[in-house]
Amino acid sequence: MAAVIISGKDLSAQIREELKGRVARLKEKGVTPGLGVVLVGEDPASVSYVTAKAKGSEEIGMFEQTINLPASTAEAEILATVDRLNRDPKFNGILVQLPLPKGVSADKVIAFISPEKDVDGFHPINVGRLLRGEPCPLPCTPYGVVEMLTRAGHSPEGKHVVVCGRSNIVGKPLAALLIQKKKGANATVTVCHTGTKDLRSFTLQADILVAAMGAPKAITADMVREGCVVIDVGVNRVPDPAAAKGFRLVGDCDFEAIKEKAAAITPVPGGVGPMTVTMLLKNTVEAAERLAGISG
Ligand SMILES: NC(=O)c1ccc[n+]([C@@H]2O[C@H](COP(=O)([O-])OP(=O)(O)OC[C@H]3O[C@@H](n4cnc5c(N)ncnc54)[C@H](OP(=O)(O)O)[C@@H]3O)[C@@H](O)[C@H]2O)c1
């Protein structure tokens, strides 16, 4: 039987409706949640991500300001911009769009963001809080993956989740989130990477398989067991002369073949991507609620 397609677009729309209500409640108390975005340079993918974040903020009634800096901006000036946003009470959330130009330390810039305004959840203090199971802004892509699973009726609780990829922004924080002894988590987690011998022997054991590798069609149908739930985080540009831009976006999974075997699968585009943006909005609204002493 063909898999159910888990639409990140539809789930995002549902969550954004909920957020609209929460923003309206905050506004009644005189608080407008604010997101400050720092964009350095004009990398086309970064510009499109930042545009989606600005549009999403507007859609739910939040205040958003993007600070565009030229690619030649010195690290000290980027740090000064972050410092200004840290101090400005208009901003509940700060996001520095990655990657940053060569010569600028992303680690240093991220560590400079106030942990309470770190809506990407990348600050080392928040990474520690996540691992320890303490309240913190959850990294947006892992948060989006867990929300998707839960809302689509595939709670990871008690399941074997195999995560392919161990980056600091997806694989590692997702594993940290899923192993917590908490509702919506409490999974058994295996993390695979390029050092894994015989990847297929692990992916075949997955109740839930998450691909976050950045490698088109790295997960093929023979690597997925019947009835598995497959979350494709990958976003890869592949040349396509028929497409207006000369490329199209594909995930890390062989979608067409896997959908004949899996119980459910996320598409690319329209899967994890929209959820990531929506979780950023959610983190910003939650930061504003914390400050206003309101619980969501
Ligand atoms: N949809 C979204 O919102 C969203 C958000 C973030 C990222 N992404 C996409 O997700 C993908 C992953 O992003 P990332 O930032 O995590 O990438 P990354 O930093 O390049 O990490 C990729 C990870 O996958 C592992 N890997 C790569 N090829 C592999 C293979 N053939 N077998 C086993 N492991 C393999 C790497 O292993 P090693 O550690 O051993 O090198 C690494 O841990 C990218 O396509 C990215 O564009 C999407």
The ligand as a Gaussian input file, in Angstrom:
#p B3LYP/6-31G(d) Opt

LIG

0 1
 N       14.505000      21.000000       5.750000
 C       15.170000      21.783000       6.579000
 O       14.609000      22.653000       7.212000
 C       16.627000      21.575000       6.755000
 C       17.300000      22.141000       7.826000
 C       18.653000      21.860000       7.975000
 C       19.290000      21.048000       7.035000
 N       18.596000      20.570000       5.981000
 C       19.187000      19.679000       4.983000
 O       19.481000      18.457000       5.634000
 C       20.643000      17.879000       5.086000
 C       21.631000      17.671000       6.213000
 O       22.001000      18.920000       6.741000
 P       23.183000      19.082000       7.794000
 O       23.396000      20.508000       8.011000
 O       22.881000      18.185000       8.933000
 O       24.391000      18.474000       6.899000
 P       25.902000      18.185000       7.256000
 O       26.400000      19.112000       8.285000
 O       26.594000      18.094000       5.944000
 O       25.849000      16.718000       7.903000
 C       25.535000      15.596000       7.140000
 C       25.629000      14.373000       8.019000
 O       25.260000      13.234000       7.261000
 C       26.295000      12.263000       7.322000
 N       26.365000      11.615000       6.008000
 C       26.537000      12.189000       4.804000
 N       26.546000      11.274000       3.828000
 C       26.386000      10.068000       4.437000
 C       26.325000       8.732000       3.972000
 N       26.415000       8.437000       2.663000
 N       26.145000       7.749000       4.888000
 C       26.032000       8.026000       6.198000
 N       26.093000       9.277000       6.709000
 C       26.258000      10.289000       5.826000
 C       27.573000      12.998000       7.657000
 O       28.452000      12.123000       8.331000
 P       29.883000      12.584000       8.941000
 O       29.567000      13.326000      10.199000
 O       30.581000      11.317000       9.196000
 O       30.500000      13.445000       7.880000
 C       27.055000      14.111000       8.551000
 O       26.966000      13.716000       9.897000
 C       21.102000      18.852000       4.005000
 O       20.574000      18.432000       2.775000
 C       20.488000      20.159000       4.410000
 O       20.277000      21.036000       3.324000
 C       17.286000      20.798000       5.834000

